Structure formats: structure tokens, C-alpha cells
Amino acid sequence: MTIKTGYKVMDAMTRKPVTVSSDLTIIECANLMKEKHVGSLIIAQNNQLKGILTEQDIVRKVVAGKLDPKKTKVSEIMVTDVMSIEPEIDIYEALVIMRDNNIRHLPVMFKNKITGYLTIKDILKIEPQLFELIVEKFELREEERKPVGPEY
């Protein structure tokens, strides 16, 4: 049984996502993320989806990998195996896809063109009760260091 919220991806998505080409450097992308207040960028060429770059990619691949952000190109670290979604899909289904694939961003595609960008935050802004759906997937890491239990 699929739950229908009454909201479609197109109702929650960002309609003009920040897109860049894969030949930009990581430092250029980081500055753009800061300027636009976004945590990820869509990598595109001629409105065709090529990949995604997230803050997590920058931290784990560039910073932790000790790569030079002024010399490293987006094409070297971007995620190219990107899932996408269509604008007519219910946001519940979108969130299930995100949860099951452990992703937080979905480019929205219509007729093979980028038409928007959907994030978990976008969904939770209009349907906060869906929060429980994503929480069940999260694991409590380093549980012994977390303030949980009867002593708190």
C-alpha cells in the first residue's frame, strides 16, 4: 500500500536549482554553495543531469582526502550514479526512495530535462509528520557516547 499525501514532488521542489558544470573547481563550488545557501549542487551540461556534488562529498573526498580544492575539479569527485524523480510523484514515495537509498537529494526530471530539485528538508517543510519515516532508517551511532537512557 502506497500512502498518498496529496502533495506532489512539484509542490515541494526547488524550481530553479543551482546547477554548475563539471569543470568548475571545488573551491568555486564551495563559494557558490555559501553564496546561494545550499548544501549541494546539480552538475549539468545543456540541461542534462551529469551528477551531484554535496557538502559531504567535499568533506569526505577533498578535505579528508587531502586534495587541493583550488585544483580539484568537480568531475573528479561528483557522484555520477544519480537517482532522479518525476514531478508528478507523491512526496511520500519520494521520501521512501530517499530513505531506502540513503540519499537526501533528488533531481526532478521531466522529459529528460532538469525541472527542479527535491531535498528531505523540502518535503519536511510541507509534511513534517513524514519525519518518522526517515528516522526509522537512522542508526544511533556511538550509542555509548549519546545522552540516552534512564540516567538522563
C-alpha positions as a printed NumPy array, in Angstrom:
array([[  0.   ,   0.   ,   0.   ],
       [  1.364,   3.376,  -1.009],
       [  0.38 ,   6.333,   1.101],
       [ -0.716,   9.462,  -0.736],
       [ -0.13 ,  12.819,   0.939],
       [ -1.884,  14.924,  -1.667],
       [  1.385,  16.748,  -2.325],
       [  3.434,  16.027,  -5.413],
       [  7.171,  16.457,  -5.899],
       [  6.434,  19.597,  -7.943],
       [  4.723,  21.145,  -4.886],
       [  7.81 ,  20.844,  -2.702],
       [ 10.756,  21.051,  -5.103],
       [ 13.059,  23.968,  -5.711],
       [ 12.104,  25.165,  -9.18 ],
       [ 15.394,  26.806, -10.082],
       [ 18.113,  24.591,  -8.62 ],
       [ 21.708,  25.75 ,  -8.575],
       [ 23.485,  23.967, -11.399],
       [ 27.136,  24.074, -12.4  ],
       [ 29.365,  22.472, -14.991],
       [ 31.767,  19.69 , -14.098],
       [ 34.854,  21.74 , -14.98 ],
       [ 34.497,  24.109, -12.007],
       [ 36.909,  23.693,  -9.126],
       [ 35.807,  22.578,  -5.676],
       [ 36.68 ,  25.973,  -4.192],
       [ 34.429,  27.676,  -6.778],
       [ 31.617,  25.282,  -5.885],
       [ 32.104,  25.755,  -2.149],
       [ 31.928,  29.527,  -2.587],
       [ 28.779,  29.188,  -4.694],
       [ 27.191,  26.929,  -2.059],
       [ 27.985,  29.549,   0.577],
       [ 26.639,  32.397,  -1.562],
       [ 23.415,  30.573,  -2.503],
       [ 22.938,  28.976,   0.961],
       [ 22.706,  25.438,  -0.435],
       [ 24.287,  22.157,   0.654],
       [ 24.505,  20.587,  -2.774],
       [ 24.774,  21.403,  -6.455],
       [ 23.439,  19.716,  -9.547],
       [ 26.101,  19.122, -12.156],
       [ 24.614,  19.629, -15.603],
       [ 25.539,  20.172, -19.212],
       [ 22.942,  21.532, -21.66 ],
       [ 20.25 ,  20.926, -19.012],
       [ 21.251,  17.244, -18.917],
       [ 21.957,  15.748, -15.493],
       [ 25.616,  14.702, -15.104],
       [ 25.931,  14.384, -11.332],
       [ 25.573,  15.873,  -7.864],
       [ 28.105,  17.476,  -5.537],
       [ 27.277,  17.689,  -1.816],
       [ 28.961,  19.21 ,   1.204],
       [ 29.565,  15.642,   2.339],
       [ 31.463,  14.898,  -0.889],
       [ 33.681,  17.924,  -0.294],
       [ 34.415,  16.949,   3.31 ],
       [ 34.96 ,  13.23 ,   2.754],
       [ 36.669,  13.264,  -0.636],
       [ 38.506,  16.6  ,  -0.78 ],
       [ 39.252,  17.662,   2.792],
       [ 39.749,  14.182,   4.289],
       [ 41.457,  13.025,   1.082],
       [ 43.835,  15.986,   1.295],
       [ 43.038,  17.133,  -2.243],
       [ 43.656,  20.742,  -3.26 ],
       [ 40.223,  22.394,  -3.592],
       [ 41.722,  25.049,  -5.892],
       [ 42.912,  22.412,  -8.357],
       [ 40.413,  19.58 ,  -7.94 ],
       [ 37.608,  19.674, -10.5  ],
       [ 34.015,  18.752,  -9.739],
       [ 34.253,  15.963, -12.326],
       [ 36.846,  14.215, -10.138],
       [ 34.619,  13.82 ,  -7.082],
       [ 30.971,  14.304,  -8.091],
       [ 28.511,  11.461,  -7.715],
       [ 27.536,  10.361, -11.22 ],
       [ 25.199,   7.474, -10.401],
       [ 22.322,   9.796,  -9.541],
       [ 18.731,   8.808,  -8.916],
       [ 16.084,  11.247, -10.072],
       [ 12.327,  11.584,  -9.776],
       [  9.439,  12.926, -11.846],
       [  7.409,  15.973, -10.752],
       [  4.051,  14.115, -10.608],
       [  5.185,  11.58 ,  -7.961],
       [  3.717,  11.876,  -4.451],
       [  6.23 ,  13.221,  -1.918],
       [  5.677,  10.183,   0.302],
       [  7.043,   7.978,  -2.478],
       [  9.961,  10.4  ,  -2.963],
       [ 10.817,  10.179,   0.727],
       [ 10.688,   6.38 ,   0.635],
       [ 13.157,   6.424,  -2.285],
       [ 15.439,   8.776,  -0.339],
       [ 15.22 ,   6.673,   2.816],
       [ 15.765,   3.343,   1.082],
       [ 18.75 ,   4.641,  -0.883],
       [ 20.215,   6.731,   1.943],
       [ 20.16 ,   9.937,  -0.088],
       [ 18.93 ,  13.416,   0.749],
       [ 18.606,  14.986,  -2.683],
       [ 16.71 ,  14.072,  -5.838],
       [ 16.949,  15.974,  -9.107],
       [ 13.484,  16.313, -10.619],
       [ 13.388,  15.336, -14.284],
       [ 10.684,  15.817, -16.898],
       [ 11.264,  14.576, -20.45 ],
       [ 14.985,  14.106, -19.669],
       [ 15.385,  17.75 , -18.593],
       [ 16.126,  19.068, -15.106],
       [ 12.998,  20.824, -13.873],
       [ 13.708,  21.022, -10.157],
       [ 15.478,  19.659,  -7.118],
       [ 13.911,  17.937,  -4.116],
       [ 15.538,  17.584,  -0.699],
       [ 14.407,  15.972,   2.527],
       [ 14.103,  19.467,   4.002],
       [ 11.738,  20.484,   1.193],
       [  9.46 ,  17.544,   1.979],
       [  9.501,  18.034,   5.739],
       [  8.619,  21.718,   5.365],
       [  5.242,  20.808,   3.889],
       [  4.671,  17.393,   5.519],
       [  6.534,  17.358,   8.869],
       [  4.675,  14.24 ,  10.037],
       [  6.704,  12.231,   7.487],
       [  9.756,  12.757,   9.719],
       [  9.141,   9.398,  11.41 ],
       [  9.538,   7.647,   8.071],
       [ 13.139,   8.802,   7.701],
       [ 14.053,   8.489,  11.37 ],
       [ 13.429,   4.729,  11.371],
       [ 16.327,   4.357,   8.904],
       [ 18.834,   6.284,  11.006],
       [ 21.068,   4.325,  13.327],
       [ 22.175,   5.693,  16.641],
       [ 25.925,   5.694,  16.133],
       [ 28.362,   5.617,  19.032],
       [ 25.443,   4.935,  21.323],
       [ 27.642,   4.801,  24.416],
       [ 28.546,   8.478,  23.856],
       [ 24.962,   9.665,  23.375],
       [ 22.942,  11.071,  26.271],
       [ 20.219,   8.422,  26.184],
       [ 18.813,   6.176,  28.801],
       [ 17.263,   6.452,  32.253],
       [ 20.127,   8.484,  33.751],
       [ 19.159,  11.482,  31.603]])
